[in-house]
Amino acid sequence: MNILITGVAGFIGFHCATELIKLKKKYNVYGIDNLNDYYDVELKKDRLKLLQKNKNFNFYKLDITNKKKIEGVFKSKKISVVLNLAASAGVRYSLENPSTYLQNNINGFFNILELSTKYKINHLLFASSSSVYGDSKKFPLKEETDTSKPLSFYAASKKCNEVMAHSFANINNLPCTGLRFFTVYGEYGRPDMALFKFANSIIKNKKIELYNKGNHIRDFTYIDDVVNQIINLINKPSRKKIPFRIFNIASSKPVQLKKYLRLIEFNLNKKGKYKLIEKQPGDVYKTFASTKKIKKITNQNKVTKLQIGIERYIKWFKKYYF
């Protein structure tokens, strides 16, 4: 089976490709990425170097907004499954650069939907986000919860992806599965995420800016668990009349940011310095997902403990950066 991963040099894309490559008899992995400079391009290149050691991986430096060029991959490689992870990420950046999110997350995704329809893709899986839930007060968050009030344009772009995919599933019978990721962390993670920022600041004796004074609660999800769930879903598209589904991808074990920070300090054997900051525009206070729906489909109950996930990350972090 030929699978296309967009955003393959990104955090989740890299880990998904790594695991799929190991299943040599099952998948040929084709990856595209524009290698933009939203964060450290060298990190993206290092991820790619690891992937390119494998014969059943092929990379193309392409942008999903360039429909004509990515169509060449769909056509020549006879793609069966698409995992769309290419997107502009981050809530705060979307407050300053909303047009980037319109171009990449909405227009780019439209190209993926059209080409997936044209080339009769068996299953399109795509990245959504926990941010679509807004500042909901009813927990745990279920896939059926109202998501009509996003608090940032990033969240709005992800909600838009879900609605667009549903329409293509309905009109074109395109099997689509949306993945609402909840605060994914782990090795080779993005440097704009809290885990890197906290660890880096502690080691360099810099003050950590704690938004909402560290009282945020997040459903932290370890990267290996995320990848396992995605791989479990690849060959399980919806068989309903409208072949569309949404799943929470989460640990379903929310933790206060202060505890998260203490675990980082413990693994670094060093205390951090803090600057307490008020809650920022677009931030939600708490995320806590129900994972009952996906467990029924995949029978996957494995959840990596936060202590273990952070320990693994800090070992990688020290080795990679220092």
Secondary structure, DSSP 8 states (H G I E B T S, - for coil): -EEEEETTTSHHHHHHHHHHHH-TTT-EEEEEE---SSS-HHHHHHHHHHHTTSTTEEEEE--TT-HHHHHHHHHHHT--EEEE------HHHHHH-HHHHIIIIIIHHHHHHHHHHHTT-SEEEEEEEGGGG-S--SSSB-TTS-----SSHHHHHHHHHHHHHHHHHHHH---EEEEEE--EE-TT--TTSHHHHHHHHHHTT-EEEEEGGGT-EE--EEHHHHHHHHHHHHT----SSS-EEEEEES-S--EEHHHHHHHHHHHHT---EEEEE---TT--SB--B--HHHHHHH-------HHHHHHHHHHHHHHHH-
